[in-house]
Amino acid sequence: LSLETDLLMGCIALEPDRHREGIRSRELGYWMGEPYWGQGRVTEAAAALLDYGFSELDLEIVSVCTSPANKRSQRVIEKLGFTPANVCEQVTKYLAEYQRS
């Protein structure tokens, strides 16, 4: 929530990993409202959530998917230290998957 407007700015979560079984893994998901883009908020929140995931949840791996057209999200993912893993087709959209372990 924005302290100034009391409106939802975005959301972020470590969701169950739908692609991996048998290891402690999660998928990072986030959304940020357009008025808040480019302010580093997603990067900051995601870094804190990843630290929590690896230290407190004892995760082995976290993945994140984004559209190849979403350059802002790709930049966030890069800043967080993820590396490209593969490209998969899902519901007629191509998604790039990145992993950080």
C-alpha positions as CSV (number, residue, x, y, z in Angstrom):
1,L,0.0,0.0,0.0
2,S,1.1,3.5,-0.7
3,L,1.4,5.4,2.6
4,E,0.5,8.6,0.7
5,T,-2.7,7.4,-1.0
6,D,-3.6,4.2,0.9
7,L,-3.9,2.5,-2.6
8,L,-2.5,-0.8,-3.6
9,M,0.8,-0.3,-5.4
10,G,1.5,-3.9,-6.4
11,C,2.0,-7.4,-5.0
12,I,4.8,-9.9,-4.7
13,A,4.9,-13.6,-3.6
14,L,6.9,-16.8,-3.6
15,E,4.4,-19.1,-5.1
16,P,4.5,-22.9,-5.3
17,D,6.7,-24.1,-8.2
18,R,4.4,-25.8,-10.7
19,H,7.3,-27.3,-12.7
20,R,9.5,-28.9,-10.0
21,E,8.8,-31.7,-7.6
22,G,11.0,-33.2,-4.9
23,I,13.1,-30.1,-4.3
24,R,12.5,-27.0,-2.2
25,S,11.6,-24.5,-4.9
26,R,9.3,-21.6,-5.4
27,E,8.3,-19.3,-8.3
28,L,8.7,-15.5,-7.8
29,G,5.7,-13.5,-9.0
30,Y,5.1,-9.8,-8.9
31,W,3.0,-7.0,-10.3
32,M,3.4,-3.3,-9.9
33,G,0.9,-0.6,-10.9
34,E,2.1,1.6,-13.7
35,P,2.3,4.8,-11.6
36,Y,5.0,3.1,-9.6
37,W,7.2,1.8,-12.4
38,G,10.8,2.7,-12.6
39,Q,11.3,3.5,-8.9
40,G,13.1,0.4,-7.9
41,R,10.3,-0.8,-5.6
42,V,10.0,-4.3,-7.2
43,T,13.7,-4.9,-7.1
44,E,13.9,-3.9,-3.5
45,A,10.9,-6.0,-2.4
46,A,12.0,-9.0,-4.5
47,A,15.5,-8.9,-3.0
48,A,14.1,-9.0,0.5
49,L,11.7,-11.8,-0.4
50,L,14.5,-13.8,-2.0
51,D,16.7,-13.4,1.1
52,Y,13.8,-14.6,3.2
53,G,13.1,-17.6,0.9
54,F,16.7,-18.8,0.9
55,S,17.5,-18.1,4.6
56,E,14.2,-18.8,6.3
57,L,12.4,-21.2,3.9
58,D,15.7,-23.0,3.0
59,L,14.8,-22.9,-0.7
60,E,17.1,-24.7,-3.1
61,I,16.0,-22.7,-6.2
62,V,13.7,-19.9,-7.2
63,S,12.5,-19.3,-10.7
64,V,10.7,-16.4,-12.4
65,C,9.0,-16.2,-15.8
66,T,8.4,-13.1,-17.9
67,S,7.4,-12.2,-21.4
68,P,10.4,-11.5,-23.8
69,A,8.6,-8.2,-24.6
70,N,8.6,-7.1,-20.9
71,K,12.0,-5.4,-20.8
72,R,11.4,-3.7,-17.4
73,S,10.7,-7.1,-15.8
74,Q,13.8,-8.6,-17.5
75,R,15.9,-5.8,-16.0
76,V,14.5,-6.5,-12.5
77,I,15.3,-10.1,-12.9
78,E,18.8,-9.4,-14.1
79,K,19.5,-7.0,-11.1
80,L,18.3,-9.8,-8.8
81,G,21.1,-12.1,-10.1
82,F,18.9,-14.6,-12.0
83,T,20.3,-16.4,-15.0
84,P,18.3,-17.5,-18.1
85,A,17.3,-21.1,-17.9
86,N,15.1,-21.8,-20.9
87,V,12.2,-20.5,-23.0
88,C,8.9,-22.3,-22.9
89,E,5.6,-21.9,-24.7
90,Q,2.6,-21.4,-22.4
91,V,-0.9,-20.5,-23.6
92,T,0.3,-19.0,-26.9
93,K,2.8,-16.7,-25.1
94,Y,6.5,-17.3,-24.9
95,L,7.9,-17.0,-21.4
96,A,11.5,-16.8,-20.5
97,E,12.4,-18.7,-17.3
98,Y,15.3,-17.6,-15.1
99,Q,16.7,-19.4,-12.1
100,R,18.7,-18.3,-9.0
101,S,20.1,-20.9,-6.6
